[in-house]
Structure formats: C-alpha cells, structure tokens
Amino acid sequence: NNLVEEVCRAMPSWKWFVGLLRPLSQFLHSLDAKTRFVETCVLGSEQEQFAWFLDRPYQQLYLGRWGSIVGVLKDILDTEVVLRKSWSKDKYLQGSSSHRDGRSHAGAAADEARAGAEAEEMDRDSIDKADLAMVSSKFWATAHMIYCICCGTDTLASWCEGCPCHEEAVNQPTRWMREAKYRQMAGAAASQHRPCPVKG
C-alpha cells in the first residue's frame, strides 16, 4: 500500500527500524541459524514447550515490495513471546561451535547442498544487529505500530473493494487473493475484472 509506505518512511526511526528488521528476518529465515537458536536457547528453557512455534518458514525481507515488510512483521510478531523470552546471544554464540562440530556427516552434506539457497553462516555483525532487535522494546513497539497501521489500511481497502454478498472474499489479506476468491465463489460466469456487480 503506497499510502502506508509513505507514512512509515516519514517516521524518524524508519531507517533505524529497517536496519534491525533486515538482519532479524535474515536470521530467522536461515534454517541453520534458526535450528541453532532452538538447540542453544529454546530447548532446556521455560519456552521449550513452545519450540514448535518456530517450526515454520520465515519470510526474508525484500524492501522492493511493501508486502514483504508486512509478511515479515506478521511472522516475527506471531512468535514474539518465544523469541524474546528465550533469546540469549551468549548462549547462541557459545553453542555455535559445538553445533557445527556435532553435526553428522549426512547433516554436513545436506548443509552443503543447501548452501546455494541460503547463507551457510551469518556474520557476527548481523548476529549483533539481530540481538539488538531481539532485546529492544522500542523495536518491538515500532513493529506492532507499523503492523497495526498496515492491517487497518488493508481492512479498509478490502471493504472498499468488497461487496455485501461475498464476505468471505472480503476477508482475504491481499487484493489479488480477494479477486481470486471472488472468481472462485462466482464460478465460470464471473467476469475477469468485476466478479460481482455489487463489488466496489
């Protein structure tokens, strides 16, 4: 949404926020980093019973698409409690060498095969920035604020583009998903551009 993008970019803390959001999304997107985080910080802690919350793919931030920022925020906010309560940079870094040394030969081979798809190892600077995001109350408050603004404008947009007879389609998160749902509900008779004559 261009309106939301302009509002957020006008915030004095926007560059600071994005500077922490990017390494945090990179950290959670990396399967190796996330697995190490679970093994060194989550397992054995009070949050161990919620470790399965992290067993999900996290989007990686791409600033060229505003929807990417919204998707990344949804991913991290859904698991905020587990991330913040279990994260420890010291534990993560102390366990990194044992994590690498303890992998089986098959696991190492799998890592090599995956190396083309993701970074094999995050550099220390990225980990430090991800740590700053994890422990910063300002970062999480800003993330909640931006996500609430985005959800509000998305809801307004879906209402403007919707109709009273296809409520299920109105609740879809993006315009493209709403259009697809309209066509699915209306069947073969649906117009490609205006699936419902009452639609906004």
TORLOTI-912076 format. One record per residue (C-alpha): residue in one letter; chain; x, y, z. Coordinates in Angstrom, 1 decimal. Example, Ala and Ser with C-alpha at 12.3 -4.5 7.8 and 13.67 -1.06 7.14 Angstrom:
REM TORLOTI-912076
> A; A; 12.3; -4.5; 7.8
> S; A; 13.7; -1.1; 7.1
//
This chain:
REM TORLOTI-912076
> N; A; 0.0; 0.0; 0.0
> N; A; 1.7; 3.2; -1.2
> L; A; -0.1; 5.3; 1.4
> V; A; 1.2; 3.2; 4.3
> E; A; 4.7; 3.1; 2.8
> E; A; 4.9; 6.9; 2.6
> V; A; 3.7; 7.2; 6.2
> C; A; 6.2; 4.7; 7.5
> R; A; 9.1; 6.2; 5.5
> A; A; 8.3; 9.6; 7.1
> M; A; 8.9; 8.3; 10.6
> P; A; 12.2; 9.5; 12.1
> S; A; 13.0; 6.0; 13.3
> W; A; 12.2; 4.2; 10.0
> K; A; 15.8; 3.7; 8.8
> W; A; 16.8; 2.5; 12.3
> F; A; 13.9; 0.1; 12.4
> V; A; 14.6; -1.4; 8.9
> G; A; 18.3; -1.7; 9.8
> L; A; 17.3; -4.1; 12.6
> L; A; 14.4; -5.8; 10.9
> R; A; 16.6; -6.9; 7.9
> P; A; 19.2; -8.9; 9.9
> L; A; 16.5; -10.3; 12.2
> S; A; 14.5; -11.6; 9.2
> Q; A; 17.7; -13.0; 7.7
> F; A; 18.5; -14.8; 11.0
> L; A; 15.0; -16.4; 11.3
> H; A; 15.0; -17.2; 7.5
> S; A; 18.2; -19.1; 7.8
> L; A; 17.4; -22.8; 8.7
> D; A; 20.8; -23.3; 10.2
> A; A; 20.7; -20.2; 12.4
> K; A; 17.1; -20.9; 13.5
> T; A; 17.9; -24.6; 14.3
> R; A; 21.0; -23.5; 16.3
> F; A; 18.8; -20.9; 18.1
> V; A; 16.3; -23.6; 19.1
> E; A; 19.0; -26.0; 20.2
> T; A; 21.1; -23.5; 22.2
> C; A; 18.4; -21.1; 23.6
> V; A; 15.0; -22.6; 23.5
> L; A; 15.5; -26.3; 24.4
> G; A; 16.0; -26.5; 28.2
> S; A; 14.4; -23.2; 28.9
> E; A; 11.0; -22.3; 30.1
> Q; A; 10.0; -21.8; 26.5
> E; A; 10.9; -25.3; 25.4
> Q; A; 7.2; -26.4; 25.2
> F; A; 6.7; -23.7; 22.6
> A; A; 9.6; -24.6; 20.4
> W; A; 7.2; -25.9; 17.8
> F; A; 6.1; -22.3; 17.3
> L; A; 9.4; -21.7; 15.5
> D; A; 9.0; -24.7; 13.2
> R; A; 7.7; -22.6; 10.4
> P; A; 9.2; -20.8; 7.4
> Y; A; 10.0; -17.1; 8.0
> Q; A; 10.0; -14.7; 5.1
> Q; A; 13.1; -12.8; 4.2
> L; A; 12.9; -9.0; 4.0
> Y; A; 12.8; -7.6; 0.5
> L; A; 12.5; -3.8; 0.6
> G; A; 11.4; -3.6; -3.1
> R; A; 8.0; -5.0; -2.1
> W; A; 6.0; -3.4; 0.6
> G; A; 4.0; -6.6; 1.1
> S; A; 7.3; -8.3; 2.1
> I; A; 7.7; -6.0; 5.1
> V; A; 4.1; -6.8; 6.2
> G; A; 4.7; -10.5; 5.8
> V; A; 8.0; -10.4; 7.8
> L; A; 6.3; -8.4; 10.6
> K; A; 3.5; -11.0; 10.8
> D; A; 6.0; -13.8; 11.0
> I; A; 8.0; -12.3; 13.8
> L; A; 5.1; -10.9; 15.8
> D; A; 3.3; -14.3; 15.7
> T; A; 6.3; -15.8; 17.6
> E; A; 7.4; -12.7; 19.5
> V; A; 7.0; -14.1; 23.0
> V; A; 9.1; -17.2; 22.3
> L; A; 11.8; -15.2; 20.6
> R; A; 12.1; -12.6; 23.2
> K; A; 11.9; -14.8; 26.3
> S; A; 14.3; -17.5; 25.1
> W; A; 16.9; -15.4; 23.1
> S; A; 20.4; -15.2; 24.5
> K; A; 23.3; -14.0; 22.3
> D; A; 25.8; -15.5; 24.7
> K; A; 24.2; -19.0; 24.6
> Y; A; 23.8; -18.8; 20.9
> L; A; 27.5; -17.9; 20.3
> Q; A; 28.8; -20.4; 22.8
> G; A; 26.8; -23.2; 21.3
> S; A; 27.7; -22.3; 17.7
> S; A; 31.0; -24.2; 17.6
> S; A; 29.5; -27.3; 19.3
> H; A; 26.6; -27.2; 16.9
> R; A; 28.9; -27.2; 13.9
> D; A; 31.2; -29.9; 15.4
> G; A; 28.4; -32.2; 16.4
> R; A; 26.7; -32.4; 13.1
> S; A; 26.7; -35.8; 11.4
> H; A; 28.4; -36.4; 8.1
> A; A; 25.0; -36.7; 6.5
> G; A; 23.9; -33.4; 8.1
> A; A; 27.1; -31.7; 6.8
> A; A; 26.4; -33.0; 3.3
> A; A; 22.9; -31.7; 3.5
> D; A; 24.2; -28.3; 4.6
> E; A; 26.5; -28.2; 1.6
> A; A; 23.6; -29.0; -0.7
> R; A; 21.6; -26.2; 0.8
> A; A; 24.4; -23.6; 0.6
> G; A; 23.3; -22.3; -2.7
> A; A; 19.8; -21.4; -1.4
> E; A; 20.8; -19.6; 1.9
> A; A; 23.9; -18.2; 3.6
> E; A; 25.8; -21.0; 5.3
> E; A; 26.9; -18.8; 8.2
> M; A; 25.7; -15.4; 9.4
> D; A; 28.5; -12.9; 10.1
> R; A; 29.0; -11.6; 13.6
> D; A; 27.7; -8.1; 12.7
> S; A; 24.4; -9.5; 11.5
> I; A; 24.0; -11.5; 14.7
> D; A; 24.8; -8.4; 16.8
> K; A; 22.1; -6.5; 15.0
> A; A; 19.6; -9.3; 15.3
> D; A; 20.4; -9.3; 19.0
> L; A; 19.7; -5.6; 19.2
> A; A; 16.3; -6.2; 17.7
> M; A; 15.5; -9.1; 20.0
> V; A; 16.2; -7.1; 23.2
> S; A; 14.9; -3.7; 22.1
> S; A; 11.5; -2.8; 23.5
> K; A; 11.4; 0.1; 21.0
> F; A; 11.9; -2.2; 18.1
> W; A; 9.0; -4.4; 19.1
> A; A; 6.7; -1.5; 19.8
> T; A; 7.5; 0.0; 16.4
> A; A; 6.9; -3.4; 14.8
> H; A; 3.5; -3.6; 16.4
> M; A; 2.6; 0.0; 15.4
> I; A; 3.5; -0.5; 11.8
> Y; A; 1.7; -3.8; 11.6
> C; A; -1.5; -2.3; 13.1
> I; A; -1.4; 0.6; 10.6
> C; A; -1.0; -1.9; 7.7
> C; A; -3.8; -4.1; 9.0
> G; A; -6.1; -1.1; 9.3
> T; A; -5.5; 0.1; 5.8
> D; A; -5.8; -3.5; 4.4
> T; A; -9.1; -3.9; 6.1
> L; A; -10.3; -0.5; 4.7
> A; A; -9.1; -1.5; 1.2
> S; A; -10.8; -4.9; 1.3
> W; A; -14.1; -3.2; 2.4
> C; A; -13.8; -0.6; -0.5
> E; A; -13.1; -3.4; -3.0
> G; A; -15.6; -5.8; -1.5
> C; A; -19.4; -6.3; -1.6
> P; A; -22.0; -7.4; 0.9
> C; A; -22.7; -10.7; -0.8
> H; A; -19.1; -12.1; -0.7
> E; A; -18.0; -11.5; 2.9
> E; A; -15.6; -14.5; 2.7
> A; A; -13.7; -12.8; -0.2
> V; A; -13.6; -9.5; 1.6
> N; A; -11.6; -11.1; 4.4
> Q; A; -8.7; -12.2; 2.1
> P; A; -5.5; -10.3; 3.0
> T; A; -4.5; -9.0; -0.4
> R; A; -6.3; -7.6; -3.4
> W; A; -5.1; -10.4; -5.7
> M; A; -6.4; -13.1; -3.2
> R; A; -9.7; -11.2; -2.9
> E; A; -10.1; -11.2; -6.7
> A; A; -9.2; -14.9; -6.9
> K; A; -11.7; -15.7; -4.1
> Y; A; -14.5; -13.7; -5.9
> R; A; -13.9; -15.7; -9.1
> Q; A; -13.8; -19.0; -7.2
> M; A; -17.1; -18.2; -5.4
> A; A; -18.9; -16.9; -8.5
> G; A; -17.8; -19.8; -10.7
> A; A; -17.4; -19.8; -14.5
> A; A; -19.8; -16.9; -15.0
> A; A; -17.6; -14.5; -13.1
> S; A; -16.1; -11.6; -15.1
> Q; A; -12.3; -11.4; -15.0
> H; A; -12.4; -7.8; -14.0
> R; A; -15.6; -7.4; -12.0
> P; A; -16.5; -10.8; -10.5
> C; A; -19.6; -9.3; -8.7
> P; A; -21.7; -6.4; -9.9
> V; A; -22.1; -5.1; -6.4
> K; A; -18.3; -5.1; -5.7
> G; A; -16.7; -1.8; -5.1
//
